[in-house]
Amino acid sequence: MDKPLHQRTVASFIDLLPPTAGAEYVWDFLVFQFYIFAFQEQRQKVMPSWFMGQEAMRRWNEYDEGSRWHAKEWAQSIYLENPLKLSRYETLEEDVLLRERVRMSRISGPNFCELKYGSQCYDPKSMVCEGCPFERDCAVLFGAPDENGENLFQKIDRTAQEEPMLGTHVNLLNSRVVSYAIDEDEEDD
């Protein structure tokens, strides 16, 4: 797949996929295409576009679930298995998980920590936060809850959901001002 034409085929295939398509969908789709191909007498060189092109998507949409079931049965009969289902998961020790959290927090900063651990992710005494290059940002965003028990991140999140912030100024701890630009097209509305 290192040829530019093949790379474009894969890229266009990804564009053809429905937004809800996951790994299982892609596996079923490709198994189905190989199943159809296996019973045809082809004399030409096999190209990725035959399995991932618009014609392949048309075939997928035209055939019914029964055909897809037969394709899955065929794949099992020749011992094709989804490699994602073959993954063996091992329980990780707590220190391994902690080292991974430290590594990821150093790469991604507050975004990773908030998404992974929620809006209460900052603890200045934890090994993860101590020495992190983003500690100051996290202290501002996730530290020091107010009298309502909300930190700055929670306040901003709540405010953004309640009212649009476009064109407003937000004062963060009286130290810096963040402003959101107004799009000229929206200003006329």
Beta strands, then each sheet from edge to edge (+ up, - down):
strand 1: 169-172
strand 2: 176-179
sheet 1: 1+ 2-
end
